[in-house]
Amino acid sequence: MHRQPYYPRQMGERAEWHTNFATKLPGYATDLSLTQAEEDNGVAPSPSWIGQVISSPN
């Protein structure tokens, strides 16, 4: 069976992945039994700085 990684190998695709993750996590927080603090910690860094760092050319 071919392994399908959930996290992009290409650096250029990771910013979009993090933005998508941060957008969708709040919708799954209840199903995953996440506390508000866990949800906030999972969402806060994703679109703000991780996406910028990953998409940065340097």
Secondary structure by P-SEA (a helix, b strand, c coil): cbbbbcccccccaaaaaaaaaaaccccccccccccaaaaaaacccccccaaaaaaccc
